[in-house]
C-alpha cells in the first residue's frame, strides 16, 4: 500500500516526514505492528489514520481520548466499498437473508477481512465466506435473498489506487474528529 499511497499523498500536497515532525500518521502496516505505531504517534501528539486490519482498534481508544487526539480506523478506504456496505444494510431491511463472499490476494493475512466483518455486523451477523487467491486485490459481494429473488451488491478494487481518495478524505477531516476512536470512513461521508 505504501508504494501507491506515498506518491499519491505527495501529489496531493502532503509531505512525508518522520513521526516527530508529522501532523498526522497514516498506518497500513500489519496487525503485529499497528498498536505500537499508533501508541508512538499518540505519545508524540500525532493523530492517526489507520487502514490496517486484523487487530482490535479499541485497544488505543482510551489513550487517544486521554491525549485529546483522533484515531480514525477504517476497515476499507475505498469509497465504493463503504457505499456497498451502506446499500447492503438498507437492502437487508427488506431481504431477510444475507451472506458475504470476500476475495483477496493470497498475501492478505486476516480472514475474514475487516470489511467483511464490518458488513456482517451491520447486517446482524451474516455468514462470511473468505477466499485467498493470487491475482486478486479486494472484492466483496453481499448476496441478499428473499422468496424467489436474489440481490447482489458487489464492490471490486482492481488496484490499491482505489483507497487513495478515502485516505485523502480522512486526512482532510481528521482535525474535525472528536478525540478518541472513530471507526469507519462512513463517518466522513455524511
N, C-alpha and C positions, 0 to 999 in steps of 0.2 A: 504494500500500500504506500509505503514511503516514497518509492520511486515514481509514483504517479502524483501523490499529494504534494511533495516538496516543490516541484516545478510549478504546479497549479497555484499553490499559495504565493509563491514569489511573483507569478504572473498577475495575481490579483492585488499585488502591492504589499504583501506581508513579507517581513524579513525573518529569516531563520537565524535564531541566536541561541546561545547557551541558556540553560534554565535560569541562571542568576540574573540575566538581562531580559527575561521574557515577560510579556504582558499576558500571555496565555500559553498553556501547554496542550498539545494535541497528541493523544496516545492511541496508536493502533499497533500495539506490540503483541504480547502473549499473556495468557491468564497468569502465568507464574511471575511475570514482571510488572504487571499493571498496578497492583496495590502499592508496591514500593515506589513506583514512578509518581503516582498521584500523591502519596504521602510526602515525597520530596518536594513536589510542586507546592502543595499546601503549606508546608513548613517554610517555604520561601515566599509565601504570599501570592502565589500564582494560581488563578482559576484554571479549570481543566475542561477540555472536550475529549471524551473518551469513546472510542469505537470498538475497543477490544471486548470480546465476548468470552463466555466460559468462566466467569468469576462473579462474585456477589458484590455489586456496587454499593450495597447498604453498609459494607464494612468501612467505607470512607465518609458516609453521610454525617456522622456526629462531628468528626474532625473538621469537615468543610463548614458546617454550620457554626461551630465554635470559633473558627478563624474568620467567619464572615465572608467566605468565598463560595462561588458557584462551581459545581461539578455537573456537567451535562453528560450523561451516559445514554447513548442511543444504540440499540442492537442493529440498526441499519440507518445509514445516512443517505440512501437513495430515496429521493422524494417519491418516486413511483412506488416503492415498496411500502412507504408509510401510507400512501393513499390506498394501496391494496389492502392493508390491514384495516383501515377505516371503512372501506367499502364492504369487506367481509363481515365486519361487526354489524353493519347496518343490515346486510342481507340475512344474517343469522337470526334476526328477529322474525323473519318470515319463512325461512327454510331451516327446519329444526336440526338437521343432521349435518355435521361438517367433519371433514378430515383434511389434513395438511400434508402435502408432499413437498419436501425441500431437498434441493440438489445443490451440491457444492463440489469444488475441486477436491481431489484426494488429500491436499495439504491442509485442509481445514481440520483443526484439532477437535473442536467441540461438535457433538451431535446429540440431540438436535441443535440447530443453530439458535442463536439468541432471537432472531426474527421469528422463527417458528414458535419458540416458547412464548414470545410476547403475543403472537397472533392467537395461539391456543388459549392463553389466559383471557384475552379479550372475548373469545368465543365460548368461554365457560368450560374449557378443558377438552378441546378437540384432540383426537388421536393424531400423532405426528409420525410420518414415515421419512426417514433420512436416507439419502443416497450420497455416496462419496465416490466420484469417478474422475479420471484425468480428463482435461479439456474443458471442464465446467468452471464457471466463475461463481455465480449465485443466482439461483432460480427457486421460486416458490409458487405453488398454486394451492388455492383453497377450493376444495370441492364441497359444495353445499347441495344437499339433496332433499327433496320433498316428494310427495306422491307423484310419480310419473314424470319427474323432471330433475335436471341437474344444472346447477350454475357453477361455472369455473371462473375464478378470478385469479389471474396469473401475472407475476412480475418476473422479468428476466433482466439481469445485469450481465451484459456481454463483456464488459471491461470494468476495471476499477475506476475509470473516469466517471462512472455513474454516481459515485459517492462524493465527488468534489463539490457540487453545488450545495449539498447538505452540510458539509463541513464548513464551507464559507458562510452559510447562513448561521450556523452555530457560533462561529467566531464573531460574527456581527452582533448577534443577540446576547452573547454571553454576559456582557456587562449589565444587562437588564434583568437577568435571572436572580431570584432570591438566593440568599446564602443557603448552602446545603446541596442536596442531590436533586436534580431534575432528571427524570427518565423519559426518554423518547423524543425524537425530533418533532413529533406531532405537537408538542407543547409550543413550538415556534411557528407552526403553520396557521394558527387561528388569527 
